[in-house]
Amino acid sequence: MAITALPPDADADIARVTEALAMITPRWNVRILLALSGPPLRYSELAAKVPWLQSGQLHPKLKSLCDAGLVERTEHTARHVTYGHTERATALLPILPMIVTWAEEHLEKADGPLPAIEQIEDSLTLLTRRHAAAILWVLKSREEVSGRALARIVMPSSDWTNIYPPLRQLVADGLADTEGNGQPYRLSAAGDALGPVLGALSAWSGGQPLGQAAKHPVWGQLRAKSAPRPWVSSSSRPAPAGLPPARTTGTGPAWHSRDLFSHAANRRPTAALPAGGARR
């Protein structure tokens, strides 16, 4: 069933990426996947690696990841059950440092260094806003588009004014931009820089090697970056220390789960962070 008025191939692509994001974004899912990025573990061994999960929280999380095809439950005997990655999960892991690299350059700068896992979780929260993927797809392919035209494409069966809440949210998040009321919308520099991440998610969700991301019909096409707004970080920064570049070939990631927990996972302040990037 079509979800947008885009061509069927693009519509299916957006649906797959949206589903992929829905698999990994729920709280603790990425942390559990990282904890399993070694040999298969018994339940008690895994629980010891994720001690922040309260009793009774881990089992339903594991079940949902098993149902999503990311975790494999192997029953050796009635009393010996292990959990480990599926091939799909192993193929997904190299996308995570790509998300960290984007977050380090384009998200708001916190008062102190954040562990990479929190950078990932903050980024996924932005990408899973309602209609976010479809709107980003259209803005990337059309470059500039009015709100009314965008509504006809993204939500063809709804009243066109329904496009504005998710669109304003993307502007507030720093992923889209406009000159003002009645003016067309476009990707911000931060939104445009999501190309490698969304292209890789598209390749992964379609069962293709991550190297295919560079050939994506929308996100694989290079074009000049849109002029950054004052609240968007435009300075080039290196990838965070301890995270080698993502590897797009081979059978596993070129980094280890411990790289994503490079700082203590302290609670962030709830007050607004200083300007300097897309909102967390």
C-alpha positions as CSV (number, residue, x, y, z in Angstrom):
1,M,0.0,0.0,0.0
2,A,1.4,3.4,-1.0
3,I,2.3,5.8,1.8
4,T,3.1,8.8,-0.5
5,A,2.4,10.0,-4.0
6,L,6.0,9.3,-5.0
7,P,6.8,6.7,-7.6
8,P,6.4,3.1,-6.3
9,D,10.1,2.4,-6.0
10,A,10.7,5.5,-3.9
11,D,7.6,4.9,-1.8
12,A,8.8,1.3,-1.0
13,D,12.3,2.7,-0.3
14,I,10.9,5.1,2.3
15,A,8.7,2.5,3.8
16,R,11.7,0.1,4.3
17,V,13.9,2.8,5.8
18,T,11.1,3.9,8.2
19,E,10.6,0.2,9.2
20,A,14.4,-0.2,9.8
21,L,14.5,2.9,12.0
22,A,11.5,1.6,13.9
23,M,13.4,-1.6,14.7
24,I,16.5,0.1,16.2
25,T,15.2,3.4,17.7
26,P,13.2,2.1,20.7
27,R,15.1,2.7,24.0
28,W,17.9,0.3,24.8
29,N,17.7,-1.6,21.5
30,V,21.0,-0.3,20.1
31,R,22.7,-0.8,23.4
32,I,21.5,-4.4,23.5
33,L,22.7,-5.0,20.0
34,L,26.1,-3.6,20.9
35,A,26.3,-5.8,24.0
36,L,25.7,-8.8,21.7
37,S,28.4,-7.8,19.2
38,G,30.7,-10.7,20.4
39,P,30.2,-14.4,20.9
40,P,26.6,-15.5,21.8
41,L,25.7,-14.9,25.4
42,R,23.4,-16.5,27.9
43,Y,20.6,-14.4,29.3
44,S,22.4,-13.8,32.6
45,E,25.6,-12.9,30.8
46,L,23.8,-10.4,28.6
47,A,21.9,-9.0,31.6
48,A,25.3,-8.3,33.3
49,K,26.3,-6.2,30.3
50,V,23.2,-4.1,30.4
51,P,22.7,-3.5,34.2
52,W,20.7,-0.3,33.6
53,L,17.7,-2.4,32.5
54,Q,15.4,-3.3,35.3
55,S,14.3,-6.8,36.0
56,G,11.7,-7.8,33.5
57,Q,12.7,-5.3,30.8
58,L,15.3,-7.3,29.0
59,H,13.2,-10.2,28.0
60,P,10.6,-8.3,26.0
61,K,13.3,-6.3,24.4
62,L,15.1,-9.4,23.3
63,K,11.8,-10.9,22.0
64,S,11.2,-7.7,19.9
65,L,14.7,-7.9,18.5
66,C,14.3,-11.5,17.7
67,D,11.0,-10.8,15.9
68,A,12.7,-8.1,13.9
69,G,15.3,-10.6,12.7
70,L,18.2,-8.8,14.5
71,V,18.8,-11.3,17.4
72,E,18.9,-15.1,17.2
73,R,17.9,-17.2,20.1
74,T,19.5,-20.6,20.1
75,E,18.3,-23.3,22.5
76,H,21.1,-25.8,23.0
77,T,19.4,-27.6,25.8
78,A,16.4,-26.8,28.0
79,R,18.8,-25.0,30.4
80,H,21.3,-23.6,27.9
81,V,19.9,-20.8,25.7
82,T,22.1,-18.2,24.0
83,Y,21.5,-15.0,22.2
84,G,23.6,-13.5,19.4
85,H,23.5,-11.4,16.3
86,T,21.8,-12.5,13.1
87,E,23.6,-11.7,9.8
88,R,21.2,-8.8,9.4
89,A,22.3,-7.3,12.7
90,T,26.0,-7.8,11.8
91,A,25.4,-5.9,8.5
92,L,23.7,-3.1,10.3
93,L,26.5,-2.3,12.8
94,P,28.8,-0.4,10.4
95,I,26.0,2.2,10.0
96,L,26.3,3.2,13.6
97,P,29.7,5.1,13.4
98,M,28.3,6.9,10.4
99,I,25.5,8.2,12.6
100,V,28.0,9.2,15.2
101,T,30.1,11.1,12.7
102,W,27.0,13.0,11.5
103,A,25.9,13.8,15.1
104,E,29.4,15.1,16.1
105,E,29.3,17.6,13.3
106,H,25.7,18.6,13.1
107,L,23.9,18.1,16.5
108,E,23.8,20.8,19.2
109,K,27.0,20.8,21.2
110,A,26.6,19.7,24.8
111,D,28.4,21.2,27.7
112,G,30.7,18.2,27.8
113,P,31.6,15.2,25.7
114,L,28.8,12.7,25.1
115,P,29.3,9.0,24.6
116,A,28.8,7.9,21.1
117,I,25.8,5.7,22.0
118,E,24.0,8.8,23.1
119,Q,24.9,10.6,19.8
120,I,23.3,7.6,18.0
121,E,20.1,7.6,20.2
122,D,19.7,11.4,19.8
123,S,20.1,11.1,16.0
124,L,17.6,8.2,15.7
125,T,15.0,10.2,17.7
126,L,15.1,13.0,15.0
127,L,14.9,10.6,12.1
128,T,11.9,8.7,13.5
129,R,9.6,11.8,13.8
130,R,6.3,11.2,12.1
131,H,6.7,11.6,8.3
132,A,10.3,12.7,8.7
133,A,11.8,10.2,6.2
134,A,9.3,11.0,3.5
135,I,9.7,14.7,3.9
136,L,13.5,14.5,3.8
137,W,13.3,12.3,0.7
138,V,11.1,14.9,-1.1
139,L,13.2,17.9,0.0
140,K,16.4,16.1,-1.2
141,S,14.9,15.2,-4.6
142,R,13.1,18.5,-5.3
143,E,15.6,20.8,-3.6
144,E,12.9,23.4,-2.9
145,V,9.1,22.8,-2.5
146,S,6.2,24.6,-1.1
147,G,4.3,23.3,1.9
148,R,1.2,22.7,-0.1
149,A,3.1,20.8,-2.8
150,L,4.9,18.8,-0.2
151,A,1.6,17.8,1.4
152,R,0.3,16.5,-1.9
153,I,3.3,14.2,-2.2
154,V,3.9,13.1,1.4
155,M,0.3,12.8,2.6
156,P,-1.9,12.7,-0.5
157,S,-5.0,11.5,1.4
158,S,-4.9,14.0,4.2
159,D,-5.8,17.7,4.4
160,W,-2.8,19.6,3.1
161,T,-2.5,21.7,6.3
162,N,-1.5,18.5,8.2
163,I,1.9,18.8,6.7
164,Y,2.9,21.7,8.8
165,P,3.3,20.1,12.3
166,P,5.9,17.6,11.1
167,L,7.5,20.1,8.8
168,R,7.8,22.7,11.5
169,Q,9.3,20.0,13.8
170,L,12.0,19.2,11.1
171,V,12.8,22.9,10.9
172,A,13.0,23.1,14.7
173,D,15.2,20.1,14.7
174,G,17.5,21.8,12.2
175,L,17.0,19.3,9.4
176,A,14.9,21.5,7.1
177,D,14.9,25.2,6.4
178,T,12.7,28.0,5.0
179,E,13.0,31.8,4.7
180,G,9.6,32.3,6.4
181,N,5.8,31.8,6.1
182,G,4.7,31.2,2.5
183,Q,8.3,30.5,1.4
184,P,9.5,27.1,0.0
185,Y,11.2,24.5,2.2
186,R,14.5,22.9,1.6
187,L,17.0,20.7,3.4
188,S,19.4,22.4,5.8
189,A,23.1,21.7,5.7
190,A,22.5,19.2,8.5
191,G,19.6,17.5,6.7
192,D,21.6,17.3,3.4
193,A,24.5,15.7,5.3
194,L,22.3,12.8,6.3
195,G,22.8,11.4,2.8
196,P,25.4,8.7,3.7
197,V,23.3,7.6,6.7
198,L,20.0,7.4,4.9
199,G,21.6,5.9,1.8
200,A,23.2,3.2,3.9
201,L,19.9,2.5,5.8
202,S,18.2,2.2,2.4
203,A,20.9,-0.3,1.2
204,W,20.7,-2.3,4.4
205,S,16.9,-2.4,4.5
206,G,16.9,-3.6,0.9
207,G,19.3,-6.4,1.6
208,Q,22.1,-4.8,-0.4
209,P,25.8,-4.2,0.5
210,L,26.3,-0.8,2.2
211,G,28.6,0.1,-0.7
212,Q,25.4,0.6,-2.7
213,A,24.6,3.7,-0.7
214,A,26.8,5.8,-3.0
215,K,24.5,4.8,-5.9
216,H,21.3,5.6,-4.2
217,P,19.0,7.5,-6.7
218,V,18.3,10.3,-4.2
219,W,20.9,10.2,-1.4
220,G,23.8,9.0,-3.6
221,Q,23.7,12.1,-5.8
222,L,26.1,14.8,-4.7
223,R,25.1,18.4,-5.0
224,A,26.2,21.7,-3.4
225,K,25.2,22.0,0.2
226,S,22.5,24.5,1.0
227,A,23.7,27.7,2.7
228,P,23.8,27.0,6.5
229,R,21.5,28.9,8.8
230,P,23.2,30.6,11.8
231,W,22.1,27.7,14.1
232,V,23.6,25.0,11.9
233,S,27.2,23.9,12.5
234,S,29.1,24.3,9.3
235,S,32.7,23.8,10.5
236,S,34.4,20.5,9.5
237,R,35.2,18.3,12.5
238,P,36.9,14.9,12.5
239,A,35.2,11.7,13.4
240,P,35.1,11.1,17.2
241,A,38.2,9.5,18.6
242,G,38.1,5.7,18.9
243,L,35.7,5.2,16.0
244,P,37.4,4.1,12.8
245,P,35.6,4.8,9.5
246,A,32.7,2.5,8.8
247,R,33.6,-0.4,6.6
248,T,31.3,-1.1,3.8
249,T,32.7,-4.5,2.7
250,G,33.4,-7.7,4.5
251,T,31.4,-9.6,7.0
252,G,31.6,-7.5,10.1
253,P,32.2,-4.0,11.4
254,A,35.7,-2.6,11.6
255,W,35.1,-1.3,15.2
256,H,34.1,-2.7,18.5
257,S,31.1,-2.0,20.7
258,R,33.3,-0.7,23.4
259,D,34.1,2.2,21.1
260,L,30.6,3.5,21.5
261,F,30.8,3.8,25.3
262,S,33.9,6.0,25.3
263,H,32.5,8.3,28.1
264,A,30.3,7.7,31.1
265,A,26.7,7.8,30.2
266,N,25.7,10.8,32.4
267,R,22.2,12.2,32.3
268,R,22.1,15.3,30.2
269,P,20.6,18.6,31.5
270,T,17.0,19.3,30.5
271,A,17.7,22.9,29.8
272,A,18.1,24.1,26.2
273,L,21.5,23.6,24.9
274,P,23.5,26.4,23.3
275,A,22.9,27.0,19.6
276,G,25.3,25.4,17.2
277,G,23.6,22.5,15.4
278,A,20.5,20.5,14.8
279,R,18.5,20.1,18.0
280,R,18.8,16.9,20.1
